[in-house]
Amino acid sequence: QVQLVESGGGLVQAGDSLRLSCVASGLTFGLYTMGWFRQAVGKEREFVAAINWSGGSTGYVDSVKGRFTISRDDAKNTVYLQMNNLRPEDTAVYYCAADRTSRWPTSKRASDYDYWGQGTQVTVSS
């Protein structure tokens, strides 16, 4: 049974930092591209960041470039999203996702991802 479990969300003030974690089980983690998406109230799910199986390819939505960093630790079956200088517009439920297909570059399309976590809430106050 594939499971992706996110953690690390919370309520912070603008300018603060958070690190999200996603622990995967039931899959061969090192063979998957891992991504982060987010969905704010009243908005569609949005791509945030992704990292391929080797860690050699990463991608980010423009709005988080320079502030967020995605990384992975295959030994721990974990993907991270380090979020710095958070803004109120970053407020959303953040979802971890896994893509079993090797792609270059990594996909920004939610439909390309095969497994999803339940999400972790990030709230940034002004």
Secondary structure as GFF3:
##gff-version 3
##sequence-region A 1 126
A	DSSP	beta_strand	3	7	.	.	.	ID=ss1
A	DSSP	beta_strand	10	13	.	.	.	ID=ss2
A	DSSP	beta_strand	18	25	.	.	.	ID=ss3
A	DSSP	three_ten_helix	29	31	.	.	.	ID=ss4
A	DSSP	beta_strand	33	39	.	.	.	ID=ss5
A	DSSP	beta_strand	46	51	.	.	.	ID=ss6
A	DSSP	beta_strand	58	60	.	.	.	ID=ss7
A	DSSP	three_ten_helix	62	64	.	.	.	ID=ss8
A	DSSP	beta_strand	68	73	.	.	.	ID=ss9
A	DSSP	three_ten_helix	74	76	.	.	.	ID=ss10
A	DSSP	beta_strand	78	83	.	.	.	ID=ss11
A	DSSP	three_ten_helix	88	90	.	.	.	ID=ss12
A	DSSP	beta_strand	92	99	.	.	.	ID=ss13
A	DSSP	three_ten_helix	110	112	.	.	.	ID=ss14
A	DSSP	beta_strand	115	116	.	.	.	ID=ss15
A	DSSP	beta_strand	120	125	.	.	.	ID=ss16
###
